[in-house]
Structures are given as structure tokens and as C-alpha cells.
Amino acid sequence: SRIHRKLNTVVRYSPRRLVFDDMMTDLRVFAGKAFSVESDPGKVKGTKLRVLKYPHPQLRQENEVITVFDSSLKQLVDEMFLIMYAADGIGLAAPQVGVNKRLMVFNEKGEQDKPELEMTLINPSILSSASEKQLGEEGCLSFPLIYGQVQRATWVEVEYQDLTGEKKVKRLEGRPAVIFQHEYDHLDKVLFIDRLEENDKKINQKRLDKYVKKYGPGAAP
């Protein structure tokens, strides 16, 4: 998941849009609070994985259920965290790095020195979710400079497997719930642009069309 990045700019949150003030720092806005902004890390030491950009077709491909829990899976998870932290990110889904499997990783703080907050969810599913929704600004590493308002459930109860294959159930609330829903969408071939509020779709359509013109239709709706 990602919130809009603009070099040498501070992003100030408002209920319906992001406002830019000239400053010498970058911020990510989440639920009205500012954090360091995610950016494409390019080549990352320790992995050959790269972040795929819209409209890469793998972003819309079916994602396989994981059945083998071995050292190769652990290596994949480790490399996904490497990329996530290199991007100053808080979450990443496997299809975003060209691996069409049902796997996501996240750290709600996005801080590498807080590994106790790291979550690896394999073959996740949603058991139940809140009827109450929250509206918040979202973006995605696979969509440079695209951002907008998305509605998410305020909490979700999820089932998933850990790296040993053991099934677990967990209730996520607030920021972790939003991160999970964003990454879970990737596993179901749903992109955050599919959920943008109508006005934000119109605002971003021109840039999306440019990406399609440059790279081909791929994952375009």
C-alpha cells in the first residue's frame, strides 16, 4: 500500500484531498497522521524481485493457493520484507512483485526495527467484517502518483496460515485492518483504483490512461 509521493514536499491531510506545501521532507498520510512516504526502491540488495507497475498483466492474474511451506517460501517472505522496507512501505502483496501466490506481508508501523509488528499471512480469507466503513486516502506502489479516497471496513476477522502452515484466526482493527484489506484485494485481482470514489477516479483517469498508452492495456479494467 502507498500514499502519494512528491519530492521536496510535505503532504497535509484534509478530509477529501491531499494539499501540498513546499518543504524539504516527504510524508505519508494515514488516517490524518503523517509518516514517511513510500517510493519505488528499484533494485534492492538481497533480492531480484521488483515492484510491478500498472498496467502489468500479472496484477490481474489468478493467485495460487500455497501448499508447500518450506525454506523457499521463507526466502520469498524475507525478500518481500526487504522490498517493503526499502520502499518505506507498510504492506506488500506477492503479485506486486511478480509472484502470483496468495501471500502478503505488512508491518503497521513500517519500521524495520520493530519486527514484532511484522505479519506474514499465507492463504488469507475474511471470516467476517464490520458493516461500518471508514473513508481514507490510499495509493499503491504499483500506481505511481495515483491516490484517492477508498472505503474500508473498520475491522476484519481473518483466517490465514503462518510460515509453518499452521492456521490462525485474528481480528484486525484500525490501520492493520485497512492495510490487510488493501493487500487482500491484490490477492483477489482487485486493484485499489477499482474502489476509488467517483470523483477521484475522474481526477486520476488521465494519468492512468497515460500508463496504459505507454505500457499497453495489461491490467487495465
C-alpha positions as CSV (number, residue, x, y, z in Angstrom):
1,S,0.0,0.0,0.0
2,R,1.2,3.5,-0.7
3,I,0.2,7.2,-0.2
4,H,1.1,9.8,-2.8
5,R,4.8,10.8,-3.0
6,K,6.0,14.2,-4.2
7,L,9.7,15.1,-3.9
8,N,10.7,18.0,-1.6
9,T,7.1,18.3,-0.4
10,V,5.1,18.0,2.8
11,V,1.7,16.5,2.4
12,R,-1.0,17.9,4.6
13,Y,-4.2,15.9,5.2
14,S,-7.6,17.2,4.5
15,P,-10.9,15.1,4.6
16,R,-11.2,15.0,0.8
17,R,-7.7,15.6,-0.7
18,L,-4.0,16.0,-0.1
19,V,-2.7,19.5,0.0
20,F,1.0,20.1,-0.9
21,D,3.2,22.7,0.9
22,D,6.8,23.3,-0.2
23,M,9.1,21.8,2.3
24,M,12.3,19.7,2.3
25,T,10.8,16.4,3.5
26,D,8.3,13.8,2.4
27,L,5.4,12.5,4.4
28,R,2.8,9.7,4.1
29,V,-0.7,10.5,5.4
30,F,-2.7,7.7,7.0
31,A,-5.9,8.4,9.0
32,G,-5.0,12.0,9.4
33,K,-1.4,11.4,10.6
34,A,1.8,11.9,8.6
35,F,4.5,9.2,8.1
36,S,7.5,8.8,5.7
37,V,6.3,8.3,2.1
38,E,6.7,5.0,0.2
39,S,8.6,5.2,-3.0
40,D,9.8,2.7,-5.7
41,P,13.0,1.2,-4.3
42,G,14.2,0.0,-7.7
43,K,16.9,-2.7,-7.3
44,V,17.1,-3.9,-3.7
45,K,20.2,-5.6,-2.4
46,G,19.4,-9.2,-1.4
47,T,16.7,-9.9,-3.9
48,K,16.0,-9.9,-7.7
49,L,12.3,-9.1,-7.1
50,R,11.0,-5.8,-8.4
51,V,7.7,-3.9,-7.9
52,L,5.4,-4.3,-10.9
53,K,3.7,-1.2,-12.2
54,Y,0.2,-0.8,-13.5
55,P,-1.0,-2.0,-16.0
56,H,1.3,-5.1,-15.8
57,P,-1.0,-8.1,-16.5
58,Q,0.3,-10.1,-13.5
59,L,-1.6,-7.6,-11.3
60,R,-4.8,-9.1,-12.7
61,Q,-3.8,-12.8,-12.8
62,E,-5.2,-15.6,-10.6
63,N,-3.1,-16.1,-7.5
64,E,-2.4,-19.7,-6.4
65,V,-3.1,-21.2,-3.0
66,I,0.2,-22.0,-1.3
67,T,0.6,-25.7,-0.4
68,V,4.3,-26.1,0.2
69,F,5.7,-24.5,3.4
70,D,9.5,-24.7,3.0
71,S,12.7,-22.7,3.1
72,S,11.9,-21.2,-0.4
73,L,8.7,-19.7,1.0
74,K,10.6,-18.3,3.9
75,Q,13.1,-16.8,1.5
76,L,10.3,-15.2,-0.6
77,V,8.8,-13.6,2.6
78,D,12.2,-12.3,3.7
79,E,12.7,-10.7,0.3
80,M,9.2,-9.2,0.3
81,F,10.0,-7.5,3.6
82,L,13.3,-6.3,2.2
83,I,11.5,-4.6,-0.7
84,M,8.7,-3.2,1.6
85,Y,11.2,-1.6,4.0
86,A,13.4,-0.3,1.1
87,A,10.2,1.4,-0.2
88,D,9.4,2.8,3.3
89,G,6.3,0.8,3.0
90,I,3.8,-0.8,5.4
91,G,2.5,-3.6,3.3
92,L,3.1,-5.7,0.1
93,A,1.3,-8.5,-1.7
94,A,3.1,-11.2,-3.6
95,P,1.6,-10.4,-7.0
96,Q,3.0,-6.9,-6.8
97,V,6.5,-8.4,-7.1
98,G,5.5,-10.8,-9.9
99,V,4.7,-13.9,-7.7
100,N,1.1,-14.9,-8.3
101,K,0.5,-16.6,-4.9
102,R,-1.8,-15.8,-2.1
103,L,0.6,-14.2,0.3
104,M,1.0,-10.8,1.9
105,V,3.3,-9.2,4.4
106,F,2.9,-6.0,6.4
107,N,4.1,-4.0,9.4
108,E,1.7,-1.4,10.5
109,K,4.5,1.0,11.6
110,G,6.7,0.3,8.6
111,E,9.7,0.2,10.9
112,Q,12.3,-2.5,10.4
113,D,13.5,-2.2,14.0
114,K,10.0,-3.4,15.1
115,P,9.9,-6.9,13.8
116,E,7.4,-7.9,16.5
117,L,4.8,-6.0,14.4
118,E,5.6,-7.9,11.2
119,M,2.7,-10.1,9.9
120,T,3.0,-12.8,7.2
121,L,-0.4,-14.0,6.0
122,I,-0.5,-17.0,3.7
123,N,-3.7,-18.1,2.0
124,P,-5.7,-15.5,4.0
125,S,-9.5,-15.3,4.0
126,I,-12.0,-12.9,5.6
127,L,-14.3,-14.6,8.1
128,S,-16.3,-11.5,9.0
129,S,-16.0,-7.8,8.8
130,A,-17.6,-4.6,10.2
131,S,-20.6,-3.1,8.5
132,E,-19.3,0.3,9.5
133,K,-16.9,1.8,6.9
134,Q,-14.1,4.3,7.1
135,L,-13.0,6.6,4.3
136,G,-9.3,7.2,3.9
137,E,-6.7,8.3,1.4
138,E,-4.9,5.3,-0.3
139,G,-2.4,4.7,-3.0
140,C,-0.2,1.8,-4.2
141,L,3.4,1.2,-5.1
142,S,2.2,-0.3,-8.4
143,F,0.4,3.0,-9.2
144,P,3.0,5.9,-9.1
145,L,1.4,9.3,-8.3
146,I,-2.1,7.8,-8.1
147,Y,-4.1,8.3,-4.9
148,G,-7.7,8.8,-3.7
149,Q,-10.4,8.0,-1.2
150,V,-11.3,4.4,-0.5
151,Q,-13.9,2.9,1.8
152,R,-12.8,0.1,4.1
153,A,-14.4,-1.9,6.9
154,T,-13.3,-0.7,10.3
155,W,-12.4,-4.2,11.4
156,V,-12.0,-7.6,9.8
157,E,-11.7,-11.1,11.3
158,V,-9.3,-13.2,9.2
159,E,-8.0,-16.7,8.9
160,Y,-4.6,-17.4,7.5
161,Q,-1.6,-19.7,7.6
162,D,1.8,-18.9,9.0
163,L,5.1,-20.0,7.6
164,T,4.8,-23.4,9.2
165,G,1.3,-23.9,7.6
166,E,-0.5,-23.6,10.9
167,K,-3.9,-22.0,10.6
168,K,-4.6,-18.9,12.7
169,V,-7.5,-16.5,13.3
170,K,-7.0,-12.9,14.1
171,R,-9.2,-9.8,14.4
172,L,-7.6,-6.6,12.8
173,E,-8.8,-3.1,13.6
174,G,-7.9,0.4,12.5
175,R,-4.7,0.7,10.4
176,P,-3.9,-3.1,10.3
177,A,-7.5,-3.7,9.1
178,V,-7.1,-1.2,6.2
179,I,-3.7,-2.5,5.2
180,F,-5.0,-6.1,5.2
181,Q,-8.0,-5.2,3.0
182,H,-5.8,-3.3,0.5
183,E,-3.3,-6.2,0.2
184,Y,-6.1,-8.8,0.2
185,D,-7.6,-7.1,-2.8
186,H,-4.4,-7.7,-4.7
187,L,-4.8,-11.4,-4.0
188,D,-8.3,-11.3,-5.5
189,K,-7.1,-9.4,-8.6
190,V,-8.8,-6.3,-7.3
191,L,-6.8,-3.0,-7.5
192,F,-7.4,0.0,-5.4
193,I,-8.3,2.1,-8.4
194,D,-11.4,-0.2,-8.7
195,R,-12.6,1.1,-5.3
196,L,-11.8,4.8,-5.7
197,E,-14.6,7.3,-5.0
198,E,-16.1,8.5,-8.3
199,N,-14.5,12.0,-8.1
200,D,-11.1,10.6,-7.5
201,K,-11.5,8.2,-10.5
202,K,-12.1,11.2,-12.7
203,I,-9.1,13.1,-11.2
204,N,-6.7,10.1,-11.8
205,Q,-8.1,8.9,-15.2
206,K,-5.8,11.0,-17.3
207,R,-2.7,9.6,-15.6
208,L,-4.0,6.1,-15.7
209,D,-4.6,6.4,-19.5
210,K,-1.0,7.6,-19.9
211,Y,0.2,4.4,-18.2
212,V,-1.9,2.3,-20.5
213,K,-0.8,4.2,-23.6
214,K,2.9,3.8,-22.5
215,Y,2.8,0.1,-21.4
216,G,-0.2,-1.4,-23.1
217,P,-3.7,-2.4,-21.7
218,G,-2.4,-5.2,-19.4
219,A,-4.3,-4.9,-16.1
220,A,-6.5,-2.0,-17.2
221,P,-10.2,-2.5,-16.4
